Amino acid sequence: MFYPIQIFADWLVYAVLRVLPGTMLGQALNFFVFDTIKIFVLLLVIIFIVSIIRSFLPAEKVSAILSHKHEFTGNVLASLLGIVTPFCSCSAIALFLGFVQAGVPLGVTFSFLVASPMVNEVAIGLLFGLFGWKITAIYIASGLVIAILAGIIIGKMKMENLVESFASQKTINGQIDLPAMVLRERLAYARDYTLDIVKKIWPYILVGIGVGAWIHGYMPMEFLARYAGPDRWYAVPLAVLIGIPLYSNAAGVIPLVSVLTEKGVAMGTTLAFMMSVTALSLPEFMILKKVMKPKLIAIFAGIVGIGIIFTGYLFNVIL
């Protein structure tokens, strides 16, 4: 499917720009052109399709559904709903706040907060296009387990008192009647939503692809394999710690996942890095500080961090 894109990238880099094939610059530029086009095509198609699905699930309706479910069922549903909401961690906090104010149990809202940035349709589509169904399925399963367990643990700890008072004030009550959208309106919504999301994330994608292209062309394979190979026990927790100060989304990080694995870094290590960037970013913690107390943020980060590290080791063992 991507063969025409590769032909175009070869023509642009080697014929138009006259960069010599096989050189480090040629490999880096070719990777950048090919991956940029490929990832933007995938993004546009995937987000448009998921936006159509999301037009049936506005935030108010989701809040009402989750508020009336058994808590464990709510954790599962919230995690699944997180997959079909293409938000970074900071954007997901707005919905998280809405769920809390709607009376959704705290543990259920945390399941959504973890799943939304960590496992979303963009990551799923890109991983499937780059690595196939096996890697994608393990990624989805591990992310859902982390989100569900994190929500259950936080829910059992009964820490509603650690949420700021204004955030826990209920604002949505009773049944919500929303006007139905016709197909034309859904298509228009999906178009506008897709363009809005792409406008917000395109710089992160280009930066991610640019870093990946530089590593692809200039970073010696032996260097990364030596310090981040599957036999290095410290590689996974180190990748998580490196990922936390960074801020991006799955679309911006996955190009790095592709090139790092190509260079010999273990799959579990690169995915742990991706999960920490998307689910445990410093900007997210700064925004969360507005709606919850530091103790709850620390507990949330600890539970999710342990889950990501476990997932990284699991990937390294089974792949």
Secondary structure, DSSP 4 states (H G I P E B T S, - for coil): --HHHHHHHHIIIIIIS-PPTTSHHHHHHHHHHHHHHHHHHHHHHHHHHHHHHHTT--HHHHHHHHHTS-HHHHHHHHHHHHHTS---HHHHHHHHHHHHHTT--HHHHHHHHHHHHHS-HHHHHHHHHHH-HHHHHHHHHHHHHHHHHHHHHHHHTT-GGGB-TTTTS----S----PPPPHHHHHHHHHHHHHHHHHHHHHHHHHHHHHHHHHHHHS-HHHHHHHHSTT-TTHHHHHHHHHTT----HHHHHHHHHHHHHTT--HHHHHHHHHHHHHS-HHHHHHHTTTB-HHHHHHHHHHHHHHHHHHHHHHHHH-
